[in-house]
């Protein structure tokens, strides 16, 4: 397998971190039948130390097996020379075949085994479960010598996990297939049960932590799934409900000390929990990692599913301490304790005994009387689960227990108004003089509790809704656009846009159908407000589509639930609307998210293009935008029509191809008639007639240039079909800057936007009209009809518009006067028309001088003039962070794919229904 170097890991860890002593799991208390760790494959057979169900109908409960670490000695314990490892007898080493194996094991305790003789390699990889072999040349570089030191030290640590390391010096023992010049010194090869599973590039094994972590991942590749998306995590949760809890970790970088600690913990506790890991931020969606988590690059959560029914959501509690072995063990041990405890004293005793006395967890004390007991008992199960493993949740009946006990705890009964909440340090850490934080008569204690836990340097507790296990859109970072959030509607109310569940449903929706002329697919995220707004617009236009005779079908795909379907369709941003017309290439809608815009696009995309015009009479009706000729012309704001008039089909080839480019955005027709060509175009070469009856200043225009260049004529038509003098709104601005070959991010140096600013008092809008009646506007509009082109556009703005007022201030204009300016956004220059008279005799020469650069500019715009006033998500920073880890992500995917392919041959270990076990 060819793998890219993992350069990101080298930058993260430059020095060796001292390892903690090997992990040994403490004896686990008896667990209820429904709460083991579980290998979720039906009828699974033992593979890597996981437990398994006995099958769906076995009725035998859960089986467990003795794990490797149960027989591991404490760190520092040395076996006496001459005794067999793990044996009770005193058989001397070196006697017989078993004695030879013990000699080899003794050598391994000193570091990686050195394979030197013919057959050593084959014997080594077949005598145990997991092995790693490094092939090198004796005259290697200094970097290889440093690596061998780390490699030998790692071998000692991995013995307890029964993962064995070896080296082969290819000059002494040339192993066929591994000692070639292209492999020596470059990779370490991982084997399971005698079969090679993976090749680790040397850059991924940069120190002891990286080597141990990589080896453990190889050992547990089928029991610690690597998840990529939140959808995969949700699927794992669904399968764990009623069966197991999940220890889930985000590791931004693999091979770190934290990654190693997580895997060592997973190895020891895999018979009690389901462990899973992700290296993708998308995999943590809904878990709300804190700013500190994001800073340090790792997080850990417990997803409590074992006590949930299939219809209940799992609840999350966060790990809030350092990712070090001792604290991880304490945390997991605390998870075995009761979630909460009711304090009841023995008669005549003032001693408070709890299951948490031997831990260092703070006490969360819920104080109640008979009147508030029901409120507390309703709150405590949920609060205790959120705090499980982090704090001890206790209830205390003020009426049953004595005031002396409260005094012993540092509380005064006279200061308590039930229900109350207090936070205490555990008894062995409690100071007699310490002040106990107290919250009286609370309704929602989470905010206060977070503040107090912050003071104890414990990260805040999130409510179920804040965790994302209620509707995910409640997450603050997904609610930037509050106005949009308020407009969201449940997807169940979207009656006309069918949901596609999976790749099979998508294929069926796109399959050819005699009754369907177009399929519109909305790729969305269910928590995203913009996606929801798009779906609302789609749902609202379906009745109009039916009224207009459309046979289009509308569908939606939730990319949160079906990420692989969206990835396969190239969806990387949301929402995306794809139009799939029958017999033509799909089109991505890039217009405004509005019902009118989407309706027009579907109607224009649905029919054939170009539209064939068969006679002169039909041509005239089409140029008058007769609704009987195309359903889009029946809309309240019909599109302009561009008709190519040519003598032959060959002459019309350029316009025919341009019509395909403009499909879905413009109505393009074709009329083949030598007579019409002569009468309308004035030449045999043909022309394109643009009809826009709603344009007051240029209702019809004839184009004769670029007719043989499809791209050029398409760009010209994008501009020519717009009103020649229209109100400058975002939609018009986008169309103007992207027409004539100019784009918003690559503006043509000679493209000028001429803008007429009208004072608010002068703008008298007629009833139902879109443009004001103004003499200055008419004068400029008439000039625009003569000289406008892709490099010289005309628009107007009224000072009634807040945008116009903001722009006029940037330009230094008088808001009370009519002002005409020419703006070159590429050069960031503004030139103000100096005369009060807007007659063509003075306006035309000024425009000519502006175009040739003969006039001095009035001002130059500042670089920050167009910065948005509200801060949004810093997507560029996120992209840069993702780019830094791109090489690592690619490597991980290649490793996973390789392991998945090879592991599929393992005897029925994998269930193809679930992607998690494929890793």
N, C-alpha and C positions, 0 to 999 in steps of 0.2 A: 504494500500500500504506500503510495507516495503521499507524504505529509509535509505541510509547510512548517517551517520553524516557529516555535512558540516564543517569539521575541518579547511579547508583552509580559510574560512571566519573569523573564530575566530582569526587566526594569523594575518589577515590583519588589522582588527580594534580592538584595545584593549580598547579604551576609547570612550565615547559618544561625538559625534560632535553636537554642538548646531544647532538647526534647524532654518531655515529662516522663516519669516512670511508666512502664507499660500498664495498660488498663486491665483491670480485672473486675468484672461485674460483681457487686455484692449479691448475696442470696436474695432472690425475689420473693416477696410474700405471696401466699396463695392467691391466684387470680381467678375471677369468676369465669365460667366457661365461655362467655361471649367477649372476653377481653384478652386474647393473646395477640401477639404479632401474627400476621397471617400472610402466607403465600396465597394470593387470591386466585390462583389458577385452580380450576376444578380438578380433583384427583391428581394433584401435583405430586411429583416424586421428589425425594430429597435432592437438592442441588448444592446449595451454598449455606447451609445452616439455618434456613428459614423454617418456621413451622408451616403446617399446611392443614387445610380442611380435609376431612375424610370423604369428601364428595357431598353433593347437594342433598342426597337422600340417605346418607349412611347412618345418621342419627347417633354417631359415636362421639360427637363433640370434636374437639381439636386435639391433634397430636402434637407433641413436641419431641425434640431430640436433644441429647446432650451436645452442647456446642464446644468448639475447640477450646475456648478460653476457660472452660470449667476445669481443665486439667493443666492450666498454665501456672507455673510457680510465680510467686511475687518477685518483682524486680530485685535483683541483687542476690537471690538465692542461687547458689552454685551447686550443681550436682557433684557428688563426690566421685572422684576418679575411680573407675573400675566398676561403677554401678550402671545398670541399664536405665535409660531415661524412662520414668514413669513406672518402672517395675519394682517389685518387692524383693526379688532375689538379689544375690550378689554375684551374678555371673560376670566373669571378667570380660573386658573388651578384647576383641581380636579373635575370639574363639568361635569359629563357624561363620555362616553367612550373616546371621543377625549381628554378630559381633562386628563384622566389617561395616554394616550400616551404622552402628553406634560410633565407630571411629569417624565415619564421614560426618555424622551429626556433631561430634565433638569439634571437628574442624570448622563446621559452620558457625559454631558459637564464637569462633574467633574472627568471623567475617565471611564473605562470599566464598563458596567452594571453587577451587581451581580445577578445571577439567583438562587433563593433560594427555590421556591415552585413548587409543582407538576404542570406541564403544562407550566411553564415559558420558558423552552428550546424550545418546539415546537412552542409556540407563537412567541418567539424572532426570530427564523430563518425564519419564514414565513411572517413577517410583513414588510420586505424591500427586497432590491435586494442582497446586499453582506454582509455577517456576518462572523465573526471569533469568535470561542468559545474555551476557554482554560479550561480544566478539571484538577484539582489539589487536593492534600490532604493538610489539614491544617498544619500538622506537616512536612512540606517540608524542603528541605535543604536551606542554605543561598543563593545558586545560584538561586533557584526558587523565593525566596523573592525579590532578585534583579531584576529578570525577570519581576515579577509582577509590580514593580515600573515603568520599561520601558514600559510595556504593557499598564498600565493605562495612561501614558503620551501620548502614541501613539494614544490611543482612542480619545483624544481631537483633535489631528491633523487630524484624519481621518474623523471627523464629516463633514467637509466641502465637502468631496467626497462621503457622504452618504454611508460610509463603517462603520459598527457598530461592536464594540468589546464587548464581555461579558466573565465572568468567572463563573465556577461552582465549588463549594467546595464539593467534592464527599462525604465527611462525613456527610454533611448536606442535600445534594440533590443528591442521587445516580441515575444518568441517565443511563438507561440500554444501553449496547453496548459501552459506553464511559467511564465508571468509573471502568472498570476492572483493575486488578493490572498491566497488561502489557501496559496500555495506560495512566494511571494517571500520570500527570506531565511530560510526554515525548513529547507530540505533541499538537499543536493547530490546530483545524479543521476548514477549510474554507467551507462556504456554499454560494450557489447562488440560489436564488428563491426557498429556502427551501430544496435544494438537496446538499448533501456533494460533494464537488469537489476535495478537496485535503487535505492532512494532512501535516502540516509543522513541521518537527523535531525542537526541541527546539534549536539545534545548529545553525539553519538557521535564528533564530529570536534573535540575540545576543544583539541588542540594538534598540533604537528608529528608526534609519534609516533603519535597516533591516526589522523591523516589518512593517513600513509604505510602504516600497518598495514592500514587499511580498504581502501586502494587495492590493496595487494598481495594481500589476500584475494580481492578481486574478480578480479584477474588470474589467480589460481591456484585458483579455487573448485572446479575439476574435478580438480586434482592434489594438493591438500592437504585431504583430507576432514576434516570436523568430526564426531567420534564422540561419542555421548551415553552409551553404556553399555559395560561391560566385555565384554558379549556381542558387540557390534559390533567391539571391538578384537580379540577372540579370532577372529572370523571373518576379519578382515583378516590376522591372523597365519597362519591356516590357508592362505589363498591365497598368502601370501608364502613359504611353506616351499619351499626349494630354488630360490628366485628372487630375493629381495631382502631387505635389512634395513630395519627401520622406525625412523625417528627420531620418537618420540612425546612430545608435550609437554602438560602440564596448565597452563592459564592461567586462574587464578581470575577475572581481569578482563581484558577485551579493550581494546585501544587503549593499552596501556602500552608503556614502552620495551622490556621483555622480550618482549612479543608481537611488536613490530616486529622485534627482533633475530632471533627465531625465523623469521619469514617471509622476512626478507632472506637468512638462511642457506638456507632451503628453496629460494628462487629460484635461488641459485647452485649448489646441490648436488642439484637434483631429478633430474639424470641419473645419480646414483649411489645415491640412497636413496629410499625411500618415506617421505614426511613425513605426519604426521597430528596432529591437535590435539583436545583436549577442554576444555570449560569446566565439566564436571560431575565431582564427586568420584566418582560412580558409575563413570565411565569409567576411573578409576585403580585400581579394585578388584583386589587381587592384586599390585600393584606396590610396595606398602609405601613410600609417600612418607615421608621423615623429618620429624621435628618442625620442622626448619629449613625444609623445603619448604613445610609447612603454614603456617608463620609468614610467609614471604615471598610465598606465593601463586602460586608457579610451580615446575615440576619438568620434567626432561627425562630420557628413557630411550632407550637403543638396544635394540631387540628383535631379537636375532640369529636370523634365520630362513633366510638365504640358504644356509647350509651344513647345513640340516636336511632330512630326508626328510619326506614327508607324514605319516608315523607318529610323528615325533619332535616333542617340545615345543620351542618357541623359548626361548632363554635371554636374560636381561636384564642389561645393565650400565648403571649409573646415571651421569649427568653430575653431577660434584661440584664444579663451579666456578661462577663467576658467569655470568649470562646476558648476557654482553657479546660483541660481535662478534669481537674478537681471540681470546678464549678459546674461543669456539664453533668458530672456524676451526681452531685448534690441536687441539682435541678431534677434529674430523672428519678432520683430516689424520692424526692418530695412529691412527684406525680403519683407515686404509689400510695401516698397517704390519703385519708379522706378529704374530699373537697371542702367540707366545712364541719364544724363541730359545735354542739350545744354544751355550754359549760353548766355542769351540775355538780354541786359540792356534796361531799358526804356529810351526814348529820354531825354537827359539832366541829366540823373542820373548816379552816379558812384557806387550805391549800388548793390552788387551781392547777389541775393536771390536764394536759391536752396531748393529743398525738404528735404535736409539733415541737415539744419541749427540747428535743435534741437537735433541732435545726436552727439555722440563723435567719429564718424568715420573720419579718415583722408581723405583728398581730393586727388584723383588722377586726375591731370589736364592735358588733352591732348590738346596741343596748335598747331594750324595749320593755314596755309594761303590757298589761293584758289588753289595753285598748289599741296599742300599736303592733301587737304581735303578728297579726295577719299581714300587715304591710311588710314587716321585716321578713317573714317567712316566704312571702312572694318574691322579694328581692334577692334573698341570700343565695338560692341555687344558681341564678344567673351570674351574680357578682362573684361567687366562689369559683365558678368555672373560668371566668376571665382572669382571675388571680391565681389559678391553680399552679403550683410549683414556684410561685413568686412570693406570695404572702399567705399567712394562715388566717382563714376566715372563721370567726367565732361569734356565737350569739350568747347574750347574757340577759337573763330575766331579772329586771330590777326589783320585782316584787317577791321573787322566790329566794334570791340570794341576799346576803347581808351587806349593809353599808360598810362594814369593816373590810370586806373583801374588795370593795371599790377603792377604799383608802389604800389597801395594800398595792393596788394597781396604779396608784397615783391619781385617782379620780375622786371627786366629791359629789355625793348624791344631790346636794343642793344646787349644783351647777348644771345638772343634766335635765333636759326636756326631751322626753321620748317621742319619737324614735331618735336616737342619737348614734353618732359614729365616732369612734376613737381609734387612734393608731398608736401602738406600743411596740417597743423593741422586745425581742424575746427575753425571757427571764434572766438568762446568764449574761446578756449584754445591757440590761436595763439599769439605768442609774437612778438611785432613789430621789435625787433632786431634779430630775428631768421633767420638763413640762410636757404634758400629754395633749396633743392636738385633739380638739373636740368639736364636732359639728352637731348642733341641736336641731330637732324638728325639720329634718331635711325632706325634700321631695326627690331631687335628682342629685345623688352624692358624687357622681363620677368626676365632675369638674374639680370639686374640692379634693377628692381622693387623688387625682392626678397631681395637683399642686403639692400635696403632702408627700407623695412618693417621689416627686422631683427633689424635694428637700432631702430625702433619704438616698438620693442619687439612683433611684430606680426609675426606669422609663415608664411613661404614662400608660394607663389602661385605656383601651378603646372599647366603646360600646359595640354591641353586635352590629348596629347600623353603620357605625364608623369603620368597622372592619371590612365592610363590603359584603357581608353574608345576608343582609337584608338587601333591598335594591341597591345595586352598585352605584347608581347615579347620585347617591347621597354623599359619596366621597368628595371632599372639598376640592381636591385638585382636578376633579372632573366636572366642576360646576363653575368654571370661570365666567361663563355667560349666563348670569342669573336670569336675565329676561327670557332667554331661550329655555332654560330649565323650567320656568313657570309655564311655558307653553307646551311642554311635553304631554303626550297622551299615552296611555297603555297600548301596547301593540295589539292586545286582544280587540281593541276597537277599530283596528284597521281591517275592515271587512273585505276590501276589494284587492288587497295586495297579498297574495298567497306566500306563505313562508316555505322555503325549500330546505328540507332537512337532509343534507348529505349530498355526496357526489352523484348518486343515482337519480335523485330528484332533480338535480341541476341538468343532468344529461337528458332526462325526459322533457324538461321544459324547453330545451334547445333543439329537440328532435324535430325534423320536418313534419308539418301538420297542414292538411288542406284547409283547415278552418282558421289558422293563425298566420297572420302576415308579419308580425313582429313580436319579439319577446323583450321586455324591458326588465333588467335585473338591477336591483339596488343592493349594493354591498355595504352593510352598515354595522355599527356597534350599538347594542341595545341601550347602553348607558349614555351614549353621545347625544347631546341635544340637537346638533345639526343633522345627524342621521335621522332623528325622530321627526324633525321638521320636514325633511325630504320625504319621508314615508307619509306624512300627513298630506303633503301636496299630491303625491302619487295617488293616494286613496281618494282625494277629492275630485280628481279629473276623470276618474273612470266613468261616471255617468255621462260626462260630456263626450268622451271618446265614443261611447255607444250611440249617443244621439247623432254624432257626425258620421256614423257608419264605419267606425274603425273596428278592426278585428285584432287589435294588439292585446297581449296578455302581460300583466304586471306581476313581478315576483320580488321577493326580498330574501337575502341571505345574511344571517347573523354571523359575522366573522368572529365574534367572541366564542360562539359554540362550534363553528366550523372553520378554524384558522387554516387548515390545510387546503380546503376548497378555495378560500380566498387567495392563498399563496399561489395555488396552481393557476389562478386567473390573473396573476400579476398585480394584486391589490395590495398597496402599501400605505395608502392614506384613506381616510374615511370622511364622509361617505363617497361612494363612486356609483354613478348611474351609467350602465352599459345598455346600449340599444342594439339588438340583434335583428336586423331586417331579414326577411326571408330571401335567401339566395344571394346575400351580399355580406361584405365584411362588417364586423361589429364596430360600433361608434361609441366613444366615450363622451358623454354629455358634459360640456364645460361652460354652460351658460349659468345664468342666475338661478338660484334655488327658489323658483316661484312656480305656481301652478300654470300660469299663462305661458311662461317660457318653456316648461317641460311639455305641455300640451302641444305647443307649436312644433317643438322638435320631433315629437313622436309622429305627428301627422306628416311632417316633411320627410321623415325618414321611412315612413311606412310604404309610400307609393313608389313607383318606378321613377327613375331619373336618368336622363332628362325627360320631361313630360313631352310627349309627341303632339304637335299641333298640325292638324290635317288640312286646314283650309284658312283662307284669309278672314272669313267671318269669325271662326273660332279664335284666330289670333287677336282680332280686335276686342273680342269679349275678354280674353285673357289679360290684355293690356288694361282693361277697365276693372280687373280683379273680380270677375264674375264668380260668385260662390258656387255656381253649378259645376265649375270645371275642376275644383280641387277643394277638399274639406278645409284646408288651412285658410283659404280665402273667406270662409264663413266666420272666422274669429273676429272679435271686436277690434283687434289691432292686427289686420292681416299683413303678411310679409310682402315686401316688394317682389316683383317678378322680373326675371332676366330671361329674354327670349333670343336665342341665337338664330339669325335668319341667314340661310346660306343656299347656294344654288345646288350643291351636291353634298352627300354624306361625308365625302372625303374632306371637303372644306370645313365641315363642322366637327372634325375629330378633336380639335383643341378644346372646344366648348363642351363636347361630350365628356372628355376626361375631367374637365374642371367641375362639371356637375357632380361627378362621383366624389371629388374632393370636398365639395360643399354640401354633400348630402346631410340632411338633418338640420341645416342652418339656413339654407337659401332655397327658394323655389326657382329652378332653372328649367327652361323649356327649349324645344328645338323645332324650327319650322323650315322644311326643305322645299324651296320654291324659287326658281330663277326669276319669276316675275316680281315676287315680293322683295327679293334681294335687290333688284334694280330700282324699285320704287321707294323702298324704305332706306336702303343703305347708300344709294348713289353710286355703287360700284359693284363689280362682279365678285369682289373678294369677300363680301358679306359683312355683317356687323352684329352687335348685340344690343338689343333694345331693352332698356331698363325702365319699367313703369312703377311709379310710386305716387299714385294719385293723392295721397295724404300729405305729400311734401308741397307746401305752399309755394316755394320758390323754384323748385326743379321737379315738376311732376313726371317728366319723361327725359331720358338721356340716351344718346346713341354713342356706343363705344366701337372704335374701329382699329384700335391698336392691340398688339400682343395676342392676336386671335389664334395663333398657332402654338402658343406656349401655355399649357394648361395651368401651371403654377402661377404664372404672371397674370393671366386673365382671372384666376380665382382670387388673387389678392386684390386686383382692381375691383372685382365685383363686391368683395366684402366692404369696400369703401363706398362704391357707387350706389349701392342699395340703401345706404343710410340717408336720412334727411340731410340736405346740404347745409342747413342751418337749424340746429336743434339744441335743446336744453342740455347742458353739460352735466350729466349724472354719471355715476360709476360705470354703468353699462355702456354708455356712449363713449366714455373715455377709454375703456378697454378696447372697444371696437376700433376707435380711431388710431390708437397707438399700435394696434396689431394689424392694420390694413396697409396695403401698399408696400409690403415687405418689411415694415417696421414692427418691432416687438417692444413690449413694455420694458424688457431688460436689455434691449439692444436698439435704442432709439436711433433713427436715421439722423445724421448730423444736420441735414437741411430741412427737417420737418418742423414746421411752425404751426402752432395752434393759435388762431385768432379768436379772442374771447371778447364779447361785448357785455359789459356790466351795466345793468339797468337799475336805477334807483327804485326802491320799493314803491314809492308813490306813483311812478309812471307805469307800473305793470298792471294793466286792467285786463283780467282774463275773461274771455267770453264764456258763456254757459256751455259746459261740455267741451271747451277747447283746451288745447295743450299749450298753445303759444300766446303770449300777450300781444295786444294791438299796440304797436309802438312804431312811430315813423322812423326812428333810428334803426330799429330792428329790421324793418322792411328795406331800408336803404342798403344795409350791410348784406341782407339776404339776397338781394338782387345782384350785388357784386359777387357774392359767393357762387351764385348759379353760373356765372361766367368764368371765374378763374379758379374755383376750388379744385383740388386734386389731392392725391395721397401725401404730397409734401406741403400742402397748405389747406388746413381744415378750419371750419368756422363753427362756433358755438356761442351760446348766450347764457348768462346767469343773472338772476334777479337778487337784489339785496335782501329779499324776503328769506332767502336760503342762508342758513348759518354757515354753510360751506363757502358761499360767496363772500360773506363778511370776513371769514378767516383768511381767505386768499387775498382779498383786497387789502387787508392790513399788511400782509407779507409783501404785497406789491407797492404799498405806500399810496393807495388810491383814495380819492374822495368818495365816500359812500353815497353822497347826495347827488352826484353827477353821473351822466352817461360817460363811460370811459371805454375806449377800445384799446386792447393790448395785443401784441404778438409775442408768444412765449416759445422759446426753443428749450425743451426740457433736456436735450443732450448737452447743450452748452450752459444751461441754467441761466439764461438771459431773458430779460423782460424789456420790451420796447413799447412805450406808450405812444399812441397816436396823438400828435401835438395840436390838431385843429378841432374846432367845434363843429365844422361843416363835414358831414359824412357823405357828401355827394360823390358820385363815381369819379368826377374830374379831379378831385384831390385825393380820394381814397386809393384809386388804382395806382398812381405813381408811388405813393407811400408803400403799398404792398410790394411793388417791384423792387424798391430800394431795400426793403427788409429782406427779401429773398436773396438778393445778391450780396448782402452784408455791407451795404454802403452807409448805413446809419449807425450812430453811436447808441449803445444800449442804455436804457434808463437805469437799470440796476442788474446786479448778478445775485441769484438766489443763494442763500446759505446752504451748506451741506445738510444741515439738520432741519431744514424747513418742513420736511415731509415725515418726520418721525411721528409715530402714533402717540396719542396722549395717554393711553392706558397700556400698562405693561401686560404682556401675555406670557405664554409658556416659551421658554428659551429653547426652541427646537434646534437651533444651530449648535448650542452647547451639547444638547443630547446627541446630536448626530456626530459631533466630534468625539464624544466619549465612546459611542458605539464604534466609530472608526478605529479608535485605539485598540479595541478588542476584536476587530474583525478577523485578524489572523487566528486568534485563539478560538473564536467561534467556529471558523471553518475547520480547524483542526479537531475540535470536539465532535462536530458533525461527522467528519470522516472516520474518527475513531469509533463513534457509536454505530455508524453504518457498517463498518468492518466487523465489529463485535457482534452486531445483530445478525449479519449474514452467517458468520461462523457459528454463533451460538444456536442458530436455528437447527443445526444438526444434532444438538444435545438431545438425548432421548426424551422427547415429549416434555421438555421443560417450559416451552413457550406456548402461549395461547394466542393465535393470530387475531383474536377479537380485540385484544387490548394492546395499545401501542406501548404501554409502560413496560411490559415484560419483554418487549422486543429489544430493549437496550441491554 
